[in-house]
Amino acid sequence: MFFGNKLTFIFSILMYNINMILIAGLGNKEDKYENTPHNIGFKVIDLFKERFDFPSFSIDENVLISKKNDVILIKPQTYMNNSGIAVKQVAAYYKIKNENIWVIHDENKLKLGELEIIKGNSSNGHNGIKSIIERLGTQDFVRFRIGINNKEKHDLMDYVLKPLSKEDQETINEAIYETASALDEAIRNSVEQAMLKYNK
């Protein structure tokens, strides 16, 4: 009887991990970076957490984490260039499949406020994504990319770490709300359905 119960328990854990989703918003932890383009991922996570009543964040080594049912929200605390440390740490602990790892980040190759959901791709020069690819050993995870290109000439490294203008922030705020809704769509239905609905 005990053996049977043990097998049932192990099987339920395996099934639970198969369905579990890890959503990572990328950013930098210091307050001075709060309203910069590079912190859009953090902003989406914060909004999604509040909108869908996730518990308060707890700190676990290199990451802020909030878990509700089969969904885990994280904000890496390692700075952008080492985002992969936290993503790998949580994904390995919960045995989450690569396709169930969703990463939200800024993307300079998209126009300001544009949302694009993709599966697998190179880092396109984004150091946070580069770190995640290196740590996971694969590109096969989902990305919610939010455009930050305002068509003005700028040094990218300088631009992503400076606060947005008031006008650009308003555009980004709309994109943040849209991305939170896209995440909800992907969870309730599928990533593919979210792509059809939100990709321009």
Secondary structure, DSSP 8 states (H G I E B T S, - for coil): -HHHHHHHHHHHHHHHHHH-EEEEE----SGGGTTSGGGHHHHHHHHHHHHTT----EEETTEEEEEETTEEEEEESS-GGGHHHHHHHHHHHHT--GGGEEEEEEEEEEETT-EEEEES---TT-HHHHHHHHHHT-S-SEEEEEEEE-SS---HHHHTTS---HHHHHHHHHHHHHHHHHHHHHHHT-HHHHHHHH--
